[in-house]
Amino acid sequence: MAKTDEQTGPDEQTDGRAGQAGQGARAETTLGYEQARDELVEVVRRLEAGGTSLEESLALWERGEELAKVCRHWLEGARARLDAALAEDETAEGAEEAESAGKG
């Protein structure tokens, strides 16, 4: 699934890293929020448990950063949808109140 400009978060648009990191961020948009969150929890658990080499720890950290971006993207999208729904409700309520006042 290709990512449109509308779906791209601000961090991904300005991220100066090229190559694998940029490709990984785009590929991660196919993950759902819950899947990314669960994998992030597992990454954190492994980092906290220790016993990994420096290289493996760095790879886990980078993966965690990618997963956090995916989660943030989903949460920002959810917030925007909620804000739009609330604004729509307020507009509808204001129109109803204005109509009721005009009838009185």
N, C-alpha and C positions, 0 to 999 in steps of 0.2 A: 504494500500500500504506500503510495507516494504521499509525501507530506506537502501541504500547500502552505503559502505564506501565512495564512490565517491560523494554521495549526502550529506554526513554529513559535516557540517561546522566545522571549527576549534574550535569554542566555545563549540559546543555540544560534541566533542570528549574529551575535557579536563575538562568538567564540572564535579566537584566532587560531586554535589548533586545527591542523589539517590532517588528512589521511585517515588512519584507522579510528581515531577518537571521534572525528566528525561523522564518519560512516556509522559508527556504533550508536551515536546519539540519534541519528535518523532511523536506524533499525529498531531502536527501543520504543518508538512510538507505536509499534504494533502490540506492545505489552499493555494489558489492562492495568488499572490502578492496583487492584488486589494482588495480581500476579507480581507486579513490580515491588509492592510493599512486602509481600511474603519473602521474595528473594532478597530484598534489602535486609530484612530481619535476620535471615540466615547468614548473610555476609557479615553483619555486625556481630552475630554470635561467634562466628569463626575467628574474627579479629580479636574479640575479647577473650576467647579461649587461649589464644597464643599458640606457640608451638609451630609456627610457620616461618619459612625463610623470609628474609627481607624482600626478595623479589616477589614471592607469593603474597606477602602482606601488601605490597604496593599494588599488585594486580587486583587484589580484593578491594582495596581502598578506591581505586579507579572505577571498578565495577559499581561500588556503592555510590559513588558520585553520579554515575550515569543513571542508576536506578532512582536516586533522589530527584534528579531532573525530571524523570518520567512522572514520578509521583507529584512533583510540584506542578507540572504541566496539567495533569488531570485535575488537581485541586483548584488551580486557577481557572480552568474551564468550568468546573462546577460552580465556583463563586460567581463567575460572569453570568451563567445561566440563572442562578438564584437572584442575582441583582436585577436581571432583565425581567424575571417573573414578578418580583416585588414591585418594580417600577410600573409594570403593566397593570398590576392590581391597584396601585395607587391612582393611576390614570383613570381606570374604570370607576373606582370609588368616587373620585372627584367629579366625573361626568354625571354619575347618578345623583350626587348631592346637588349639583347645579340644576339638574332636571327637576328634582324634588322642590327646590327653592322656587323655581319658576312657576310651578303649579299652584303654590300656596297662596 
